[in-house]
Structures are given as structure tokens and as C-alpha cells.
Amino acid sequence: PEILRLWQMIQDTGGRPSEFARRVQDIPNYNSLRSEFTTVFGVSPSQMALRTRIQIAKNLLIETPLSIKQIAEELGYGRQHEFTRTFHRVTGRSPTVWRKDPM
């Protein structure tokens, strides 16, 4: 149940690192829970948070007319280039290219 609660927290924070980090501090025995989480899901909680964040970005790119800068701000990135660099590292394409052809 604690692992599922952690997974739900990741979903609820939308992968926002600052909110995720703040809420993780309230979890007793987070280090052992992190290890169990990684065993169950195959990725660490922070990796799952990044995946969640990128999935939200993909949804916003497809479903909204928001600019790349606005999406970066929505997802808690301090600068657009940080978002673009992370998105490219995870997906292999820039947000602009991915928006034009999400397949």
C-alpha cells in the first residue's frame, strides 16, 4: 500500500520536482520505500516522476495551443531550454518536432 501511495503521489504532483521533493520529506523510511518501488516498477520514483512529467508535456503539446515556453512553465521548468533539453533527451526529439509528428 505504501508503494501505491508513493506512485499516486507522483501522479498527483505531475512530476513537478519541487513539489515531489517537498512531499517525499513527509514519507517515513523513504529510502527503503524507494528501493521497493524500484523493484516493483523497474524505475526509481524520480525516474517515474520524470516519465510522468514528459507524458503530461506530450499531452499538452497535442491537446493545447500552448507555446513551448508556456508548457515549460506549466511543468515547473525555470527555463524553456531546460524543458526542451530534457524532452529531447527522453524522447529523442524536440518538443516542436514531436508536436508536428507525435508518432
Number of C-alpha atoms within 10 A of each C-alpha: 6 12 17 10 10 20 16 12 18 25 16 14 18 22 26 20 18 11 15 20 13 10 14 16 10 9 12 9 10 15 10 10 16 17 15 16 21 17 11 11 12 12 15 16 24 17 13 19 23 20 18 19 22 21 15 17 21 18 12 18 20 15 10 9 10 13 13 19 16 14 21 19 14 15 19 18 17 12 11 15 13 12 23 19 14 16 22 17 11 13 12 12 17 16 23 14 11 17 17 10 10 12 5
